[in-house]
Amino acid sequence: MIFTETVYPRVEDFDFHGQMTPSALLKAFENVSSHHAKQVGISVMERSINNGTAWMLTDWRVEILRTPTHKDKLLVETWLFRPNSSSRTSRELQMKDGAGNILARGSGRFALVDLRTNLVAKASPEEAERYQPEQKTVFDNRLPRLRAPSEYSCEMPLALRRSDIDYNGHVHNTAYLDLALELVPDTLLEEGIRSFRIVYRHPLKYGDAVQLRGGRANGGWVTSLYCGDTLCAIVALNENLKPLA
């Protein structure tokens, strides 16, 4: 089942060029995904509170074909790709303008985690079937695994804010993108963000001493987020990679 919803961005979702920011686009994807879950009778927040389990993002892949502007009428389509596992799945998304042109597409992979043990849990087959999963994805290829570079050209400390923390007590997944952008050169931002990938390794919490480390890689830029010696997330922007066969 493909769920479609009209998106109404806020003023703060656009930059001074009138273009939607990458994090605003990611939040739109996330919100429509949540509304899709509610439609099939699954509450993301109630699952965490009542069942002690939550679907945790492991990674995002997003491509921006044309940056949405404040003039665009925006629609987001989303569906679940039929999983081969009872503990992992992927959500597929497309953002379109009023004429039906695809502006951006993304895929987020999730794992069901027991919040008490931090171990992967199993979802019931009935839960997945509520979504009526589809047999298609938005990307017809795979990219090499995203890894942290062996060397970085710059780094900076970063203080987390309370507003970065979500209902799970962790830095919210969309906030990692904004945090990573703090280290990105102005020249790359002026060129525009055409794609990004995020891999989540270890959750950041309020009070963690975060260190951003970044550098050019694969024709684009990579920012890694560390807490001490622990790699917590990797964010890659505008990569130029040859897809895997």
Solvent accessible surface area in square Angstrom, and as a share of the most:
residue,aa,sasa,rsa
1,M,57,0.25
2,I,70,0.35
3,F,25,0.10
4,T,72,0.42
5,E,47,0.21
6,T,44,0.26
7,V,21,0.12
8,Y,181,0.69
9,P,43,0.27
10,R,137,0.50
11,V,137,0.79
12,E,117,0.52
13,D,16,0.08
14,F,40,0.17
15,D,55,0.29
16,F,184,0.77
17,H,129,0.57
18,G,14,0.14
19,Q,71,0.32
20,M,8,0.04
21,T,37,0.21
22,P,23,0.14
23,S,10,0.06
24,A,7,0.06
25,L,2,0.01
26,L,0,0.00
27,K,71,0.30
28,A,10,0.08
29,F,0,0.00
30,E,42,0.19
31,N,78,0.40
32,V,3,0.01
33,S,13,0.08
34,S,35,0.22
35,H,76,0.34
36,H,0,0.00
37,A,3,0.03
38,K,128,0.54
39,Q,114,0.51
40,V,24,0.14
41,G,53,0.51
42,I,16,0.08
43,S,30,0.19
44,V,55,0.32
45,M,99,0.44
46,E,103,0.46
47,R,29,0.11
48,S,13,0.09
49,I,129,0.66
50,N,110,0.56
51,N,84,0.43
52,G,14,0.13
53,T,17,0.10
54,A,2,0.01
55,W,66,0.23
56,M,43,0.19
57,L,24,0.12
58,T,39,0.22
59,D,21,0.11
60,W,6,0.02
61,R,32,0.12
62,V,1,0.00
63,E,39,0.18
64,I,17,0.09
65,L,98,0.49
66,R,106,0.39
67,T,38,0.22
68,P,0,0.00
69,T,34,0.20
70,H,113,0.51
71,K,169,0.72
72,D,34,0.17
73,K,124,0.53
74,L,2,0.01
75,L,46,0.23
76,V,0,0.00
77,E,32,0.14
78,T,0,0.00
79,W,5,0.02
80,L,13,0.06
81,F,60,0.25
82,R,88,0.32
83,P,35,0.22
84,N,156,0.80
85,S,46,0.30
86,S,55,0.36
87,S,15,0.10
88,R,119,0.44
89,T,20,0.12
90,S,15,0.09
91,R,15,0.05
92,E,1,0.01
93,L,0,0.00
94,Q,28,0.12
95,M,0,0.00
96,K,42,0.18
97,D,13,0.07
98,G,51,0.49
99,A,86,0.67
100,G,41,0.39
101,N,85,0.43
102,I,61,0.31
103,L,2,0.01
104,A,0,0.00
105,R,70,0.25
106,G,0,0.00
107,S,17,0.11
108,G,0,0.00
109,R,142,0.52
110,F,38,0.16
111,A,4,0.03
112,L,3,0.01
113,V,22,0.13
114,D,28,0.14
115,L,58,0.29
116,R,183,0.67
117,T,77,0.45
118,N,118,0.60
119,L,119,0.59
120,V,75,0.43
121,A,23,0.18
122,K,167,0.71
123,A,14,0.11
124,S,54,0.35
125,P,98,0.62
126,E,119,0.53
127,E,19,0.09
128,A,25,0.20
129,E,87,0.39
130,R,118,0.43
131,Y,20,0.08
132,Q,106,0.47
133,P,11,0.07
134,E,46,0.21
135,Q,133,0.59
136,K,96,0.41
137,T,59,0.34
138,V,15,0.08
139,F,22,0.09
140,D,142,0.74
141,N,53,0.27
142,R,157,0.57
143,L,39,0.19
144,P,44,0.27
145,R,165,0.60
146,L,8,0.04
147,R,151,0.55
148,A,34,0.26
149,P,35,0.22
150,S,117,0.76
151,E,144,0.65
152,Y,60,0.23
153,S,91,0.59
154,C,49,0.29
155,E,103,0.46
156,M,62,0.28
157,P,98,0.61
158,L,31,0.16
159,A,88,0.68
160,L,16,0.08
161,R,148,0.54
162,R,182,0.66
163,S,94,0.61
164,D,5,0.03
165,I,47,0.24
166,D,36,0.18
167,Y,97,0.37
168,N,37,0.19
169,G,37,0.35
170,H,35,0.16
171,V,5,0.03
172,H,44,0.20
173,N,27,0.14
174,T,3,0.02
175,A,14,0.11
176,Y,8,0.03
177,L,0,0.00
178,D,55,0.28
179,L,13,0.07
180,A,0,0.00
181,L,31,0.16
182,E,106,0.48
183,L,21,0.11
184,V,10,0.06
185,P,41,0.26
186,D,102,0.53
187,T,81,0.47
188,L,1,0.01
189,L,75,0.37
190,E,140,0.63
191,E,116,0.52
192,G,26,0.25
193,I,16,0.08
194,R,130,0.47
195,S,23,0.15
196,F,2,0.01
197,R,26,0.09
198,I,0,0.00
199,V,30,0.17
200,Y,37,0.14
201,R,106,0.39
202,H,94,0.42
203,P,53,0.33
204,L,0,0.00
205,K,104,0.44
206,Y,107,0.41
207,G,67,0.65
208,D,40,0.21
209,A,81,0.63
210,V,4,0.02
211,Q,44,0.19
212,L,0,0.00
213,R,62,0.23
214,G,0,0.00
215,G,6,0.05
216,R,136,0.50
217,A,24,0.18
218,N,76,0.39
219,G,66,0.63
220,G,1,0.01
221,W,10,0.03
222,V,2,0.01
223,T,0,0.00
224,S,0,0.00
225,L,0,0.00
226,Y,26,0.10
227,C,35,0.21
228,G,49,0.47
229,D,140,0.73
230,T,60,0.35
231,L,34,0.17
232,C,0,0.00
233,A,0,0.00
234,I,0,0.00
235,V,0,0.00
236,A,0,0.00
237,L,0,0.00
238,N,5,0.02
239,E,30,0.14
240,N,125,0.64
241,L,43,0.21
242,K,176,0.74
243,P,58,0.36
244,L,72,0.36
245,A,144,1.12
